[in-house]
């Protein structure tokens, strides 16, 4: 939220020092320091989940491969299904869907529909989450291209979920729901005030104010 509120000041810095990349970086770092914002702070929680992803993926795959995970979970036939390690390694992670056998998927319509519920929920939750967390509309062409790419991200995630254990998709879906609820609480329900107020003066104004204050102080000393 603080990073988004700093965007006007960052754009002002880029416009003022256009062509001087070193000065832009210096002033940007100074702005972050004055605002008390760490641009990398949001990345650390995301990096912390990577070992969980890898561990959960390996655990579910191995347990299912050894035949130790045969019980269902709610409507899902198996947390290790619908694909297998061998199928994924051979590049046929969605072989449980295609090709059809006698007019139906290889694992039958019932199990197929049960497994497909999760990817659909995952895509829908990802859309909602991204809609809530997306930054304000920008006229920057690069930002528009990034936002266009992000629109296809939920579909990519949904396709990826077709070839991983269902337990991993449940973890992903649950994470989306909790993250979305957290963002709604923070942004919409006043759960937290932004570290930087919208429209707050940035490094350029602050720098000028400091220089003006210093000059006034020097002038005052000369008067005495």
Secondary structure, DSSP 8 states (H G I E B T S, - for coil): -HHHHTHHHHHHHHHHTTT-HHHHHHHHHHHHHHHT--TTHHHHHHHHTHHHHHHHHHHHHHHHHTT-----BTTBS-TT-SS-HHHHHTT-TTTTTSS-BTTB-TT-HHHHHHHHHHHHHHHHHHHHHHHHH-------HHHHHHHHHHHHHHHHHHHHHTTS-HHHHHHHHHHHHHHHHHHIIIIIS-SS--SS-TT---HHHHHHHHHHHHHHHHHHHHH-
